[in-house]
Amino acid sequence: MTRSISSSYVNVSATEKFGYGLGDFASNLSFGFVSLFLLFYYTDVYGISAAQASVIFVVARVVDAIYNLVVGYFVDKTYSRHGKLRPYLLYGAVPLGLLTVFCFIFFEGEFKFIFALFSYTLYCIAYTTVNTPYSAMTNTLTQNEKSRASLSVYRFTLASLGYLVVSTTANSLVALFPDQQTGYIWAVSLYSLIATVAFLACFYLTKERVAIESNNQPINMQSFFNTLLKNKPLINVSLYTLFFYIAYTVWMAIAIYYIQYVLKQPDFVTLFFLIQTVAYTFGVICSDKLISWVGKKAVALYALAFGTIGLLLQYFVAGNDVFFVMVCICMFSITLGIGFVTMWSMVPDTVEYAEWHHEVRAEGSIYGFYNFITKIAMALGGGCAGLMLELFGYSNNDLTEYAIHGINISMTLVPAVLFLLCFSVVIFYQLSESNYRSLVDKIELRKSQA
């Protein structure tokens, strides 16, 4: 078949890739801070129980997950002079920055729990309003599969930089103030301001090229559900993502407790996250070459096996040997970096799969559904983290060996089991690189004939 090259099948410039990556740098300044410190802030500063915090995470993220579907549907009906997706960055960046700070406002009185639930739910909704369209931008910047993979590498490299900034500087910044309550407010305000500027820079440095063709059907409820429920590659990637994000969210929430109570080295927090983030970034950067050599599926499978081994070694062998523990943490973090790049490189291809089979191009619907899965996973992960602390009897006022053992299990064996579940799903993924290129050819031929 003669190849019909689309005008949007372009190699994206390094400047634009960097601009796109700034969106995830901003996301991780906000989301990274919330993920790392909000559970700890709730239990040790704000003064609610781990069980109450667990309820907050589950309820807010389930509401947010449902909201993802709504956002995705309306994104596909958005048409503006700025494009289909970029306007959400322009108009959503400032509200997201303000609501990030809102999560860490201290509230006294009988409605303390309600205020925390309300503020965190609003934050999740604001984050989704910006992040769902941002995630889908990979599809509208280019149809070139190599550029899309490269965009994911830039995205997650800058995401890890944002995470590194937060994880290595937040504790020191909070410690500058006379009490943790004040410290957290000032820290989150600074990160939110930088994140807002980075989101706006992402908007100005990117360009949407992949237009909706006239022969595509308009999005409606029937095509919305067909695009999602009859999209086998999307379902497969979504299950992979579900298990992976639960593992990631549990690990993120428990990490602070693990450093303080299992390793018993609270001053090690900055160095711990520095090493962990460097390993994660290494995994992200390596992904580009690895995917070009053997493909996304094989890279994901090898990485999941590698990460599982690291987690099992950490629990059964490493003990309290900090050096050995950090080797295992690096193995897990490299898997995180590779895992995020592979799954987010797989998702864009499912848009063309739906376009070929159902004649509708629905980035918003697909990414809305996909982010729905990530939010459900984070709801389950956040809920599991708080629930496991509660089940193992965690209390910062009366810490037992049983609770410490529970923290260790939550940090190692739980993510290991979830990685094995990821492996069992990815092995059935069928949309290879050659299959994807064939879909693009067929779509372009159909457009040219129309």
Disulfide bonds with the S-S distance in Angstrom:
none
